[in-house]
Amino acid sequence: MGDKGYIGTAMLTPIRKPKHRDLLDWEKDFNYHHNKKRAIVEHAIANLTTWHILHTDHRRPIDTFATTISAVLGLQFYR
């Protein structure tokens, strides 16, 4: 899912307002729900970028990275 800057690519994007008319009600509704879902993802990414553990070297064996990040995510959502 992308914003209006990605129109024309293979991403799902909001509907841009045509010059000759306003957006229809279903188009406005689609844009609202699209942007609502994108905001959740954007906030999650912003939250992840504040984690100090992601700014440092991964100090565990690389084959345990998936388990480690899953544990960190579980603890974060538990909090």
C-alpha positions in Angstrom: 0.0 0.0 0.0 1.4 3.3 -1.0 0.5 7.0 -0.9 -0.4 9.1 -4.0 3.3 9.4 -4.9 3.2 5.8 -6.0 0.3 6.0 -8.4 1.2 4.2 -11.6 3.2 1.5 -9.9 2.0 -2.0 -8.9 1.1 -0.7 -5.4 -2.4 -0.1 -4.1 -2.8 3.6 -3.9 -5.6 6.1 -3.0 -7.7 7.5 -5.8 -6.6 10.9 -7.1 -9.2 13.6 -7.6 -9.8 14.2 -11.3 -9.7 17.8 -12.6 -13.2 17.7 -13.9 -15.2 16.4 -10.9 -15.1 15.8 -7.2 -14.4 12.3 -5.8 -17.5 10.1 -5.6 -18.6 8.9 -2.2 -17.3 5.4 -2.7 -13.9 6.9 -3.8 -13.8 9.0 -0.6 -14.6 6.0 1.4 -11.9 3.9 -0.3 -9.3 6.7 0.3 -10.4 7.0 4.0 -10.0 3.3 4.7 -6.8 3.1 2.7 -5.2 6.0 4.6 -6.4 4.6 7.9 -4.6 1.3 7.3 -1.5 3.1 6.1 -1.4 5.2 9.2 -1.3 2.1 11.4 1.7 0.8 9.5 3.5 4.1 9.5 3.1 4.4 13.3 4.4 0.9 13.8 7.4 1.6 11.6 8.1 4.9 13.5 7.8 2.9 16.8 10.3 0.3 15.6 12.8 3.0 14.5 13.0 4.3 18.1 14.1 0.9 19.5 17.8 1.1 20.6 18.3 -2.6 20.0 17.8 -2.1 16.3 20.4 0.6 16.2 23.2 -1.6 17.5 24.8 -4.7 16.1 22.9 -7.9 16.5 25.0 -9.8 19.2 23.4 -13.2 18.8 24.0 -15.8 16.1 22.4 -14.8 12.9 20.4 -18.0 12.7 18.6 -16.9 15.9 17.6 -13.5 14.6 14.1 -14.4 13.7 13.4 -15.9 17.1 15.0 -12.9 18.9 13.0 -10.3 16.9 9.8 -12.3 17.5 10.5 -12.3 21.2 11.1 -8.5 21.2 7.9 -7.9 19.3 5.9 -10.1 21.7 7.3 -8.2 24.7 6.6 -4.9 23.1 2.9 -5.8 22.3 2.6 -7.3 25.9 3.7 -3.9 27.3 
